[in-house]
Amino acid sequence: MRPSRGLGPRRGEIPGDAQREGREQVEFPAEPLSVDRTDQLHKEAEQLKAAMERRPVIDMARGVLMATWSCTEDEAWQMLVWVSQHSYIKLHDVAEAVVAATQ
């Protein structure tokens, strides 16, 4: 026996109340963004994009350190940070060196 259509939304549909609630919650800024703020947001987006591209190398280096030294993720992270800070080399470059040393 099939349920009647009047009991609620069909599979994959959003109920009418939820659609209206979603629209009511959207708030837009009172003023358009300034040129300086727009430039700042673009710069931040570029930095985040670059960080996401470097992240796999850092994660691989953490894995190498974890396997080599039988340490936790946090301990491997602290090793990378310590070497970076005490050698004045960027963390990404330290991670690349660790990964390169295993190849």
Backbone as JSON, one array per atom type, in Angstrom:
{
  "sequence": "MRPSRGLGPRRGEIPGDAQREGREQVEFPAEPLSVDRTDQLHKEAEQLKAAMERRPVIDMARGVLMATWSCTEDEAWQMLVWVSQHSYIKLHDVAEAVVAATQ",
  "N": [[0.83, -1.17, 0.0], [0.66, 2.17, -0.91], [1.78, 5.26, 0.5], [-0.24, 8.16, 0.95], [-0.09, 11.19, -1.0], [-0.44, 13.48, 0.45], [0.81, 13.47, 2.95], [3.38, 14.48, 3.34], [6.59, 15.76, 2.17], [7.98, 14.41, -0.86], [10.49, 11.9, -1.41], [13.7, 13.35, -1.43], [12.75, 15.89, -1.79], [12.48, 19.24, -0.54], [10.79, 20.32, 2.28], [8.13, 22.74, 2.17], [8.1, 24.64, 4.29], [10.77, 24.57, 5.18], [12.06, 25.56, 2.96], [11.14, 28.21, 2.92], [12.14, 29.08, 5.4], [14.89, 28.97, 4.94], [15.22, 31.0, 3.09], [14.51, 33.23, 4.59], [16.58, 33.43, 6.4], [18.81, 34.38, 5.11], [21.06, 36.98, 4.99], [22.1, 40.08, 3.78], [24.89, 42.28, 3.39], [24.6, 45.67, 4.56], [25.84, 47.64, 3.13], [27.7, 47.82, 0.04], [30.76, 45.97, -0.45], [33.88, 47.55, 0.22], [36.55, 48.65, -1.94], [39.06, 48.17, -0.82], [38.42, 46.2, 1.09], [37.48, 44.2, -0.6], [39.83, 43.63, -2.04], [41.36, 42.68, 0.09], [39.94, 40.35, 0.74], [40.29, 38.88, -1.63], [43.05, 38.51, -1.54], [43.28, 36.99, 0.79], [41.86, 34.71, -0.02], [43.57, 33.74, -2.02], [45.8, 33.11, -0.45], [44.75, 31.07, 1.13], [44.21, 29.21, -0.85], [46.81, 28.62, -1.72], [47.8, 27.51, 0.63], [46.25, 25.19, 0.8], [47.26, 23.8, -1.35], [49.82, 23.24, -0.48], [49.42, 21.61, 1.67], [49.21, 18.7, 1.32], [51.93, 17.86, 1.1], [52.95, 18.51, 3.59], [51.38, 16.83, 5.17], [52.28, 14.34, 4.22], [54.94, 14.43, 5.1], [54.51, 14.43, 7.84], [53.48, 11.85, 8.09], [55.73, 10.35, 7.36], [57.46, 11.0, 9.45], [55.98, 9.95, 11.58], [56.03, 7.23, 10.99], [58.77, 6.72, 11.02], [59.7, 7.54, 13.56], [57.87, 6.44, 15.3], [55.74, 7.99, 16.4], [53.02, 10.16, 17.47], [50.47, 11.94, 15.54], [50.33, 14.6, 16.42], [52.81, 14.88, 17.71], [54.54, 14.53, 15.54], [53.84, 16.77, 14.08], [54.69, 18.77, 15.85], [57.44, 18.31, 15.74], [58.04, 19.07, 13.08], [57.31, 21.8, 13.22], [59.08, 22.7, 15.2], [61.62, 22.32, 14.0], [61.32, 23.99, 11.81], [61.0, 26.53, 13.04], [63.39, 26.81, 14.47], [65.35, 26.7, 12.57], [64.82, 28.67, 10.86], [63.45, 28.2, 8.5], [60.84, 27.85, 6.2], [57.89, 26.04, 7.07], [56.71, 24.44, 5.1], [58.88, 24.03, 3.38], [60.58, 22.58, 5.03], [59.02, 20.27, 5.32], [58.99, 19.38, 2.65], [61.69, 18.69, 2.4], [61.89, 16.58, 4.21], [60.22, 14.68, 2.99], [61.55, 14.4, 0.55], [63.9, 13.25, 1.43], [63.2, 10.66, 1.86], [62.87, 9.51, -0.55]],
  "CA": [[0.0, 0.0, 0.0], [1.45, 3.38, -1.03], [1.29, 6.38, 1.3], [-0.86, 9.23, 0.16], [0.8, 12.31, -1.27], [-0.71, 14.6, 1.35], [1.45, 13.31, 4.24], [4.64, 15.21, 3.46], [7.35, 15.86, 0.93], [8.47, 13.19, -1.47], [11.91, 11.69, -1.2], [14.55, 14.29, -2.15], [12.17, 17.23, -1.84], [12.6, 20.03, 0.67], [9.46, 20.79, 2.67], [7.88, 24.16, 1.9], [8.51, 25.45, 5.44], [12.23, 24.64, 5.21], [12.47, 26.46, 1.89], [10.88, 29.58, 3.35], [13.06, 29.4, 6.48], [16.21, 29.21, 4.35], [15.23, 32.33, 2.47], [14.42, 34.25, 5.61], [17.83, 33.52, 7.16], [19.86, 35.0, 4.31], [21.22, 38.4, 5.25], [23.08, 40.72, 2.93], [25.44, 43.47, 4.05], [23.86, 46.9, 4.3], [26.58, 48.4, 2.13], [28.59, 46.98, -0.77], [32.12, 45.89, 0.06], [34.8, 48.54, -0.3], [37.61, 48.11, -2.79], [40.1, 47.63, 0.07], [37.93, 44.95, 1.67], [37.45, 43.23, -1.69], [41.22, 43.23, -2.28], [41.78, 41.88, 1.23], [39.31, 39.04, 0.61], [40.96, 38.18, -2.73], [44.37, 38.11, -1.05], [43.06, 35.88, 1.74], [41.47, 33.53, -0.79], [44.78, 33.24, -2.67], [46.63, 32.5, 0.59], [44.12, 29.81, 1.5], [44.41, 28.29, -1.97], [48.21, 28.19, -1.66], [47.94, 26.62, 1.8], [45.64, 23.91, 0.46], [48.15, 23.11, -2.29], [51.0, 22.79, 0.26], [49.02, 20.72, 2.76], [49.56, 17.28, 1.13], [53.35, 17.62, 1.37], [53.1, 18.55, 5.05], [50.79, 15.6, 5.69], [53.19, 13.23, 3.91], [56.08, 14.53, 6.01], [54.05, 13.96, 9.15], [53.4, 10.4, 8.0], [57.1, 9.82, 7.37], [57.97, 11.12, 10.82], [55.23, 9.02, 12.42], [56.52, 5.88, 10.71], [60.18, 6.64, 11.38], [59.93, 7.75, 14.99], [56.77, 5.85, 16.06], [55.14, 9.06, 17.2], [51.65, 10.53, 17.11], [50.33, 13.04, 14.57], [50.69, 15.85, 17.08], [54.25, 14.9, 17.93], [55.17, 14.76, 14.23], [53.59, 18.19, 13.76], [55.58, 19.57, 16.7], [58.8, 18.17, 15.19], [58.14, 19.94, 11.9], [57.25, 23.19, 13.66], [60.31, 23.01, 15.92], [62.71, 22.44, 13.02], [61.05, 25.2, 11.02], [61.25, 27.73, 13.83], [64.78, 26.91, 14.91], [66.25, 26.78, 11.42], [64.34, 29.8, 10.07], [63.03, 27.68, 7.19], [59.38, 27.69, 6.18], [57.43, 24.69, 7.41], [56.51, 23.7, 3.86], [60.18, 23.63, 2.86], [61.04, 21.49, 5.9], [58.24, 19.09, 4.95], [59.5, 18.91, 1.36], [62.99, 18.07, 2.63], [61.63, 15.29, 4.86], [59.67, 13.78, 1.97], [62.61, 14.15, -0.43], [64.91, 12.37, 2.04], [62.71, 9.28, 1.84], [62.78, 9.04, -1.94]],
  "C": [[0.88, 1.24, 0.0], [0.89, 4.47, -0.13], [0.7, 7.45, 0.41], [0.11, 10.4, 0.02], [0.62, 13.45, -0.27], [0.03, 14.52, 2.68], [2.75, 14.09, 4.39], [5.37, 15.25, 2.14], [7.77, 14.49, 0.43], [9.96, 13.09, -1.23], [12.72, 12.67, -2.06], [13.99, 15.69, -2.23], [12.39, 17.93, -0.49], [11.2, 20.52, 1.03], [9.33, 22.29, 2.45], [8.32, 25.06, 3.03], [10.02, 25.63, 5.47], [12.74, 25.56, 4.12], [12.28, 27.91, 2.31], [11.84, 29.99, 4.45], [14.44, 29.71, 5.94], [16.3, 30.58, 3.73], [15.2, 33.43, 3.51], [15.74, 34.45, 6.34], [18.95, 34.2, 6.38], [19.87, 36.49, 4.6], [22.33, 38.94, 4.36], [23.63, 41.94, 3.66], [24.67, 44.71, 3.65], [24.52, 47.71, 3.19], [27.42, 47.45, 1.28], [30.01, 47.01, -0.17], [32.99, 46.97, -0.57], [35.86, 47.86, -1.15], [38.71, 47.5, -1.93], [39.68, 46.29, 0.65], [37.89, 43.84, 0.62], [38.86, 42.72, -1.99], [41.73, 42.33, -1.15], [41.2, 40.47, 1.14], [39.94, 38.22, -0.51], [42.34, 37.67, -2.28], [44.26, 36.93, -0.1], [42.69, 34.6, 1.01], [42.68, 32.92, -1.48], [45.69, 32.54, -1.66], [46.06, 31.14, 1.0], [44.3, 28.76, 0.4], [45.85, 27.74, -1.96], [48.43, 27.22, -0.5], [47.37, 25.24, 1.51], [46.52, 23.12, -0.5], [49.38, 22.57, -1.57], [50.66, 21.71, 1.29], [49.38, 19.25, 2.52], [51.01, 16.96, 1.43], [53.59, 17.6, 2.87], [52.53, 17.27, 5.67], [51.67, 14.38, 5.41], [54.4, 13.25, 4.84], [55.7, 14.08, 7.41], [53.97, 12.44, 9.16], [54.77, 9.75, 8.04], [57.66, 9.86, 8.78], [57.27, 10.14, 11.76], [55.74, 7.6, 12.23], [57.96, 5.71, 11.19], [60.39, 6.65, 12.89], [58.84, 7.13, 15.88], [56.13, 6.87, 16.99], [53.71, 9.34, 16.72], [51.65, 11.64, 16.07], [50.77, 14.36, 15.18], [52.19, 15.97, 17.33], [55.0, 15.14, 16.62], [55.01, 16.22, 13.82], [54.54, 19.07, 14.57], [57.02, 19.48, 16.24], [59.0, 19.1, 14.0], [58.18, 21.41, 12.31], [58.56, 23.58, 14.34], [61.47, 23.23, 14.96], [62.54, 23.72, 12.21], [61.42, 26.46, 11.79], [62.71, 27.9, 14.21], [65.79, 26.96, 13.78], [65.89, 27.95, 10.5], [64.03, 29.39, 8.63], [61.52, 27.49, 7.26], [59.0, 26.23, 6.37], [57.25, 23.85, 6.15], [57.83, 23.21, 3.29], [60.79, 22.51, 3.71], [60.34, 20.19, 5.52], [58.72, 18.53, 3.62], [60.82, 18.18, 1.52], [62.83, 16.69, 3.27], [61.15, 14.27, 3.83], [60.75, 13.42, 0.96], [63.66, 13.19, 0.13], [64.47, 10.91, 2.01], [62.69, 8.69, 0.44], [64.14, 8.66, -2.5]]
}
